[in-house]
Amino acid sequence: MEVTVNSLSDVSREVEITATAADLVPHFEKAYLEQRKKIDIRGFRKGKAPLDLIKKLYGDLIEHEALNDIASELYRQAIKEKDLKPVGDPTLVDMDYKPGEQFRFKIKYDVRPVIQLKNYKGIEVEKPIHTVTDQEVANELLRLRRTNATFEEVEKVTNEEHVVTADLQEIDDHGMPAAGKKNEGVRFYLADEQLEQPFKDALRAAERGGIYPVEFEHQHGEHSHKVTTQVTVKKIESVVLPALDDAFVMKVTKDQFKTVDAFRANIKAELISYWKSQSEHQVVNAVTAEILKRHEFQVPESMVHNVLDGLREELQNEQPNRKLPDDFDVEKFNERNREYATYQAKWALLREELLKAENITVSDDDLAALAEEEAERIKIPKDRLISYYKSSEQIKERLIGDKLLKVLVDSARIKEVPEKI
């Protein structure tokens, strides 16, 4: 067997393999034996026909059908002999078989890029600092009160604390109702910040039975057009917010907090913790982005595809019956997510080099510390957690990744700045 490896790019190779007729004999013999088990020839029990007869009747067909399997087997042999180190799935790009002479084929495969680490420590980044205000705490308390509100039917809207139930009918360019463009029983909470302003403006003084036109721009990709909708009010409900008192606090917290002041202090502490976490996350993103920026290298296409496949599988698992819609466009999905997938694949490659450079590993002490930290939270005995963590590659990978990010962030020069609003 003759093996020639050609370099197509920094991360792509093509191996050309030529096998002689003698090389193919044992592979074909194996294929004859496997097919004999399935062939039924009159006068012989199934699977017991003479091998010579099988070759005479079906030899050419069996040989051609076996070529893909033979190519895969010879490729695996070439990987060992030539120490090829492919990544991702290979692609058969050419095949030429001359019976009795030779079998030549080409396989394209990806390899990891050669990455020369540059300065990845001491990176200067900004850390945005968010100062939690009393108004944010008040907004959170208001959100909880709205979640626990009751409703009273009224005749007219007098403020934003109202829910309007209406039928919507789109009107065409001739001022007539557009066929198939009617939605009934749509609820509008006028205090909802996500509610489009044209609807808020039209319904701020709405009355039950009233009809109100609403005009707004409807966006279709890069194209937009004006839409006129007729809103017919069917019902108006006043939102009755519960009083913000100790009884309300005990109800929504299930007696975890007894007073408004204690609950307000806890909300503020949680908001501070949330924004602190967000700030730290932004620092990590800024550090990794800068390190990636300093290391330019080509990413194997197969790795990008693997990330895209993973994203699509995640999306599929979120769908009813874990099935994507029949009209799901894979090409458009890949195109939209390609930049992100390339970024993730590039970081995965660079991360491996950084782990080697820093000699980062996970010890039993690390696993024990994690078990100690999480045992109380998830209510599982520490010893059981340690046993599980020792067998879990996913947990070890997470710990290794956390250690690396800590090294990178701890070495960074971080400047705290007020959050940009």
C-alpha positions in Angstrom: 0.0 0.0 0.0 1.3 3.4 -1.0 0.4 6.5 1.1 1.0 10.1 0.1 0.0 13.0 2.2 -0.6 16.5 0.7 -1.0 19.7 2.6 -4.0 21.8 1.5 -3.8 24.4 4.2 -2.5 24.9 7.8 -5.4 22.8 9.0 -6.4 20.6 6.0 -4.7 17.6 4.5 -5.4 15.1 1.8 -4.1 11.6 1.9 -3.9 9.6 -1.3 -3.8 5.8 -0.8 -3.1 3.3 -3.5 -3.6 -0.4 -2.8 -2.5 -3.1 -5.2 -4.6 -6.1 -6.2 -2.6 -8.2 -3.7 -3.3 -5.7 -1.0 -7.1 -6.0 -1.7 -7.3 -9.8 -1.7 -7.8 -10.3 2.1 -10.3 -7.5 2.2 -12.3 -9.0 -0.7 -12.1 -12.4 0.9 -13.6 -11.0 4.0 -16.4 -9.3 2.0 -17.2 -12.6 0.2 -17.5 -14.4 3.5 -19.8 -11.8 5.0 -22.0 -11.7 1.9 -22.3 -15.4 1.6 -24.2 -15.5 4.9 -26.9 -13.3 3.3 -27.1 -14.9 -0.2 -29.7 -17.5 -1.0 -28.8 -19.7 -4.0 -31.2 -22.5 -5.1 -29.8 -26.0 -4.3 -27.8 -24.7 -1.2 -28.8 -23.9 2.3 -28.7 -20.1 2.9 -25.1 -19.1 3.7 -23.6 -22.4 2.6 -23.1 -21.9 -1.1 -19.5 -22.5 -2.3 -17.3 -19.4 -2.2 -16.2 -20.0 -5.8 -19.8 -19.9 -7.0 -20.4 -16.7 -4.9 -17.5 -15.0 -6.6 -18.6 -16.2 -10.1 -22.1 -14.9 -9.7 -21.7 -11.8 -7.5 -17.9 -11.1 -7.3 -17.9 -7.8 -9.1 -20.9 -6.5 -7.2 -19.5 -7.5 -3.8 -16.1 -6.0 -4.6 -17.6 -2.6 -5.6 -19.9 -2.5 -2.6 -17.0 -3.3 -0.3 -14.8 -0.4 -1.6 -16.1 2.2 0.9 -15.5 -0.1 3.8 -12.0 -1.0 2.5 -11.2 2.7 2.0 -12.1 3.4 5.7 -10.0 0.4 6.9 -7.0 1.4 4.8 -7.4 5.0 6.0 -7.3 3.9 9.6 -4.2 1.8 8.8 -2.5 4.9 7.2 -3.3 6.9 10.3 -1.3 4.5 12.4 1.6 4.1 10.0 2.0 7.8 9.2 0.9 9.2 12.6 -1.6 11.5 10.8 -3.5 12.8 13.9 -6.8 13.9 12.1 -9.5 15.8 13.8 -13.2 15.6 12.9 -14.8 13.4 10.3 -12.8 12.6 7.1 -14.3 13.1 3.6 -13.8 10.7 0.7 -13.2 13.0 -2.2 -12.0 10.7 -5.0 -12.1 6.9 -5.7 -10.8 4.9 -8.7 -10.9 1.1 -8.8 -9.4 -0.9 -11.6 -10.3 -4.6 -11.1 -7.3 -6.8 -10.9 -4.9 -3.8 -10.8 -5.3 -1.3 -8.1 -7.6 0.8 -5.9 -6.8 4.4 -5.5 -8.7 6.9 -3.4 -8.2 10.3 -1.7 -9.5 11.3 1.7 -9.6 14.9 3.0 -9.2 15.5 6.7 -8.5 18.3 9.2 -5.6 18.6 11.6 -5.0 20.9 14.5 -3.3 24.1 13.7 0.2 24.8 15.1 -0.3 27.4 17.8 2.6 29.5 19.1 1.5 31.0 22.4 2.1 34.8 22.7 1.8 36.9 25.8 -1.4 35.9 27.4 -0.9 37.3 30.9 -1.1 40.9 32.3 -3.9 41.7 29.9 -5.5 45.1 30.6 -9.3 45.1 30.8 -12.0 47.3 32.2 -14.4 46.0 34.9 -17.8 47.7 34.7 -19.2 48.4 38.2 -23.0 48.7 38.6 -24.3 50.5 41.7 -27.6 49.2 42.8 -30.1 52.0 43.5 -33.1 52.1 45.8 -35.2 52.5 42.6 -34.1 49.1 41.3 -35.1 47.6 44.6 -38.5 49.4 44.4 -38.9 48.1 40.8 -38.4 44.5 42.0 -40.9 44.9 44.8 -43.4 46.3 42.3 -42.8 43.4 40.0 -43.6 41.0 42.8 -46.7 43.0 43.7 -47.9 42.8 40.1 -47.3 39.1 40.0 -49.6 38.7 43.0 -52.2 41.3 41.8 -56.0 40.8 41.5 -58.2 42.1 38.8 -61.5 44.2 38.9 -63.5 44.7 35.7 -64.1 48.4 34.9 -65.5 50.4 32.0 -62.5 52.7 31.3 -58.8 52.9 31.5 -57.6 55.6 33.9 -53.9 54.7 34.3 -51.3 52.2 33.2 -52.3 49.6 35.9 -55.0 48.2 33.6 -55.2 45.1 31.4 -57.1 45.5 28.1 -58.5 42.5 26.3 -59.2 43.2 22.6 -59.7 41.8 19.2 -57.2 42.8 16.6 -58.0 43.2 12.9 -55.4 44.3 10.4 -56.7 46.8 7.8 -55.5 46.7 4.2 -54.4 49.6 2.0 -58.1 50.1 0.9 -59.3 50.5 4.5 -60.9 47.0 4.5 -60.4 44.2 7.0 -57.5 42.0 5.7 -58.6 38.3 5.3 -56.9 35.9 7.8 -55.4 38.8 9.7 -57.6 38.8 12.9 -56.5 37.9 16.4 -59.1 37.6 19.1 -58.8 37.9 22.9 -55.4 39.6 22.9 -54.4 40.9 26.4 -52.4 44.1 26.8 -51.0 45.1 30.2 -50.5 48.8 29.8 -47.7 49.0 32.4 -45.7 46.3 30.6 -42.4 47.9 29.5 -42.3 45.5 26.5 -45.6 46.7 25.1 -45.1 48.7 21.9 -45.7 52.4 22.4 -48.4 52.7 19.6 -50.7 50.4 21.5 -50.0 52.2 24.8 -50.9 55.5 23.2 -54.1 54.2 21.6 -55.4 52.5 24.7 -54.3 54.9 27.5 -57.9 56.2 27.7 -59.8 53.3 26.1 -63.3 52.4 27.0 -65.1 49.0 26.9 -66.6 48.5 23.4 -64.4 51.2 21.9 -62.6 50.8 18.5 -59.1 52.3 18.2 -56.8 52.4 15.2 -53.1 51.6 15.7 -50.4 52.3 13.2 -46.8 51.0 13.4 -43.9 49.9 11.3 -43.6 46.1 10.8 -40.0 44.8 10.2 -39.3 41.9 7.8 -35.5 41.5 7.9 -34.1 44.6 6.2 -37.6 45.6 4.8 -40.3 47.4 6.8 -43.8 48.5 6.0 -46.6 50.4 7.7 -49.4 48.3 9.3 -52.7 49.6 10.5 -54.6 47.5 13.1 -58.1 48.1 14.4 -58.3 47.3 18.1 -61.8 46.5 19.4 -61.9 46.6 23.2 -63.8 43.7 24.8 -62.9 43.9 28.4 -60.9 46.3 30.8 -59.6 45.1 34.1 -58.0 47.3 36.8 -54.9 45.8 38.3 -55.3 45.8 42.1 -51.8 45.7 43.6 -51.5 44.1 47.1 -50.3 46.4 49.9 -46.6 46.3 50.5 -46.7 45.2 54.1 -45.2 42.5 56.4 -48.1 40.2 55.6 -47.4 40.4 51.9 -43.7 39.7 52.5 -44.4 36.7 54.6 -46.7 35.4 51.9 -44.4 35.7 48.9 -41.3 34.5 50.8 -43.2 31.7 52.6 -42.2 33.1 56.0 -38.5 33.3 55.1 -38.7 37.1 55.8 -41.0 38.7 58.4 -40.7 42.4 57.6 -40.6 44.7 54.5 -37.3 46.2 55.6 -35.7 42.7 55.9 -37.1 41.7 52.5 -35.9 44.9 50.9 -32.4 44.5 52.3 -32.3 40.9 50.9 -33.5 42.0 47.5 -30.7 44.7 47.4 -28.1 42.1 48.5 -29.3 39.7 45.7 -29.2 42.5 43.1 -25.6 43.4 44.3 -24.6 39.8 44.0 -26.2 39.5 40.5 -24.4 42.6 39.2 -21.2 41.5 40.8 -21.5 38.2 38.9 -22.3 40.0 35.7 -19.3 42.2 36.1 -16.9 39.3 36.7 -18.4 37.5 33.7 -17.7 40.5 31.5 -14.1 40.6 32.7 -13.6 36.9 31.8 -15.1 37.6 28.4 -12.9 40.6 27.8 -9.7 38.7 28.9 -10.5 35.6 26.7 -11.5 37.9 23.7 -8.2 39.7 24.0 -6.2 36.5 24.2 -7.9 35.2 21.1 -7.3 38.4 19.3 -3.5 38.0 20.0 -3.5 34.5 18.5 -4.4 34.4 14.8 -4.7 30.9 13.4 -7.0 28.9 11.1 -9.7 26.9 12.7 -10.5 23.4 11.2 -13.8 23.4 9.4 -14.8 20.1 11.0 -14.5 21.7 14.5 -16.8 24.5 13.5 -19.3 22.0 12.1 -19.2 20.1 15.4 -20.1 23.2 17.4 -22.9 24.0 14.9 -24.2 20.4 15.2 -24.2 20.7 19.0 -26.1 24.0 18.9 -28.7 22.5 16.6 -29.0 19.5 18.9 -29.6 21.8 21.9 -32.3 23.6 19.9 -33.9 20.3 18.9 -34.0 19.1 22.5 -36.0 22.2 23.4 -38.7 21.5 20.8 -41.9 19.5 21.3 -41.1 15.8 20.9 -37.5 16.9 20.4 -38.2 17.4 16.7 -37.2 20.5 14.6 -40.0 22.0 12.5 -40.3 20.5 9.0 -39.4 23.9 7.4 -36.3 24.3 9.6 -33.5 25.7 7.4 -30.2 24.1 8.4 -28.1 26.3 6.1 -29.6 29.5 7.4 -29.1 28.3 11.0 -25.5 27.5 10.3 -24.9 30.8 8.6 -26.4 32.8 11.6 -24.4 30.9 14.1 -21.1 30.4 12.2 -19.3 33.3 13.8 -20.1 32.1 17.3 -19.2 28.5 16.4 -15.9 29.6 15.0 -15.2 31.6 18.1 -15.9 28.6 20.4 -13.9 26.2 18.3 -10.9 28.6 18.3 -11.1 29.1 22.0 -11.2 25.3 22.5 -8.0 24.9 20.6 -6.2 27.8 22.3 -7.5 26.6 25.7 -5.7 23.2 25.3 -2.4 25.0 24.6 -2.9 27.3 27.6 -3.7 24.3 29.9 -0.5 22.6 28.7 1.6 25.8 29.2 0.2 26.3 32.7 0.3 22.5 33.5 -3.2 22.7 35.0 -4.7 19.4 36.2 -7.4 18.3 38.6 -6.5 16.6 41.9 -8.5 14.5 44.3 -8.3 17.5 46.7 -9.9 19.7 44.1 -12.8 17.2 43.7 -13.1 16.9 47.5 -13.3 20.7 47.8 -16.0 20.9 45.1 -18.0 18.1 46.9 -17.7 20.0 50.2 -19.0 23.1 48.5 -22.0 21.5 46.7 -23.1 18.8 49.2 -25.2 21.1 51.3 -26.7 22.9 48.3 -27.9 19.8 46.4 -28.5 17.7 49.5 -26.3 14.8 48.5 -23.7 13.3 50.9 -20.1 14.5 50.3 -18.7 11.0 49.9 -21.2 10.1 47.2 -20.4 13.3 45.4 -16.6 12.7 45.5 -17.1 9.2 44.1 -19.2 10.6 41.3 -16.9 13.5 40.5 -13.9 11.2 40.2 -15.7 9.2 37.5 -17.1 12.3 35.7 -14.9 13.7 32.9 -17.4 16.6 32.5 -16.8 17.7 36.1 -13.1 17.5 35.7 -13.2 19.5 32.5 -15.3 22.2 34.3 -12.8 22.4 37.1 -9.8 22.6 34.8 -11.5 25.3 32.8 -12.3 27.3 36.0 -8.7 27.0 37.1 -7.4 28.3 33.8 -9.8 31.3 33.8 -8.7 32.1 37.4 -5.1 32.1 36.3 -5.8 34.4 33.4 -8.0 36.8 35.3 -5.7 36.9 38.3 -2.9 37.9 36.1 -4.9 40.6 34.3 -4.6 44.3 35.0 -8.2 45.2 35.8 -9.5 48.7 35.9 -12.8 49.3 37.6 -15.1 51.8 35.7 -18.7 52.9 36.2 -21.1 50.9 34.1 -22.1 52.6 30.9 -25.8 53.2 30.7 
